[in-house]
Amino acid sequence: TAVGTTSHQRRPLRRSQCVRGSSSSTAFPTIQPTRKLYLAGCCEGVEPSTITKHIKDSCGFDITCERAPISRARQSAFVITCMASEREKLMEPDTWPTNATINTYFPPRRSLPERTKSPNVTDLEHSLGGDGTSSTGAVSVSPKGINTVPAAPTNTANSYDVLANSEDSGSR
């Protein structure tokens, strides 16, 4: 395929081009772009204020720093937010102590929502309607396993009562 096209399209792809203003005009206030960096390899006692002070002393600008969740014991990690123009200085090895690592911060993926069901309902019960019987009442689930039972009577008896009665009737 040609550059800028895909196999299922014959027309060139249109991509809008983002333009960042560079005028010295101050007609209205704008927000400067920020970048987030991930700092790891710090001892567990290090506080965000220590990182902020280190950058202020060594680089001469302010950052915001917050503790990042980490799964490793005896380590601390931080998410540093800085202006985009200051990122290059923070990515220099001379800015950081030995064994500290700095990289672009990628937020963790959102966890997928768990299926909604009560904790005592098995997958089979859940697929059968949650009460342990199918619409015809032909299958029931008990702590002993899956049993075939006749359809529940039309009175108010619970399907578990029907199951219990069928197990107690001596059909063992």
N, C-alpha and C positions, 0 to 999 in steps of 0.2 A: 504494500500500500504506500501511497505517497505520504510525505511528511505532512502532519497536521490533519490526517484523516484516519478513520478507523475502518476496519474491514466491512462493517455493515452500513457505513455512510459513504456517500460519494462527494458530498459537499465538504469543503474545509471547515474545521471547527472554528467557531468564533469565541475568542476569549477577550473579556473586557480587561482593559489595562488600567491598573491602579496608578494614579499619579499623586505624589506627595508634594504639597506646596512648599516652595522655597523662598517666597517673597519675604521681605523684611517688614511687610505691612502688619500692623497690629489692629486691624479693623474690628476683630472680635477675638476673644481668647480661645485658644486651642489646647488640647491635651497632648503632652509629649508622649511618644510611645515608650512603653516599658518592656523589660525582658525579665524572665524568671530563670534563675540558675539553681542547680542542685549541688550543695556542698556536702560531701561525705568524708568519713575517715577521721572524725573528731572524737575525742574521748567523751564518755557519757556525762561528765561534769560541766562541759562547756555550755554556756548560756548564749542565747541570741544577742544579748547586749555586748558580750565579748566580741562576737563577730562584727557587729556594727561599729564598735570602737576601733577594732583592728583596721577596718576599711577606711574609716574617717582619718586615722593616723597615717596610714600608708598611702592612700590614694587621694585623700582630700575631698571626698564627696560622701553624701549620705545615701544609705540604702535602708530598706526594711528587711528584717530577717525574722523568720518564724521557724519553730521546730517542725521538722518533717517526720511523718510516721516512718519507722524503720523496723525491720524484722530481726536485725542482728543484735546480739547482746553486747554490752559494754561499748557501744558506739552511739554517737549522736549524728544526726543529719539535719540540714537546714535548707529552707527554700529562701533564696535571696531575690528580692525584687529591686531592680535598678533601672535607670534610664537607658534607652537603647544605645545612646552615644557612649555610655560608660561600660558597656558589656566587654569590649575588647580589652580594656585595662584589667577587668576582673578575670578574664580568661588567660592572662599571662601567668606562667609558673612562678615567677619571682614574687607575685603578690601573696602567695599562700605558703604556709609552713610545709616542711617535708611530710609526705604521706597523705596530705589532704588532697582530695580530688574534687574537681569542679566540672560541671557539664550543664548543658541545657536541661531545664526541668520539664519533664513530661508528666502531667497529672495522672494519677492512677485511673484505670478504667472503672467505670461505674459497675458495681456488681449487679448481676442479673437478679430480678426479683424472684423469690422462691415461690413455688406453687402454693396456693392457698388451700390448705386442708387441715383438718384437726389432726393432732399428733397421733391419735390412737387408731386412725382409719388407715387400713392398708391400701396399697395401690389398686388391688382387685376390688375392694369395697368401694373405693373412690370411683372406679370405672363403672361399677354396677349401680351407682346412684347414692352411695354414701351410707345406706342403711343395711348393706349386706345382702340385698336381694336384687335380682333383676326386675324388670317390669312384670314379668310373669311369675316371679317367685321361684324359679326353677333352681337357682343356685344360691347358697348361703355360705358365709364365711364365719367360722368360729375360731377360737384359740387353738383348737385341735386340727384345723385344716379346712378344706373346701368340702362341703357336703351337698348332696342333691336332696332337696326336700320338696314336698308338694307346695303348691301355691298357698299363700297365707289366706285364711278365711276373711270374709269381708267385715268381720267385727273389728273391734279396736285392738286386737292382740298385736303385739310387736313381732316383727319377723324373728327377733332373737328368742322370744317366747316360743314361737313355733319350732325353731331349731332346738331349743332346750328340751321341749316336749318330745321331739322326734328322737333325740339322743337318749332320753330317759326311758323310752318305750321298750328298751331291751333289744334293740337291733344291733347288737355288738358281735 
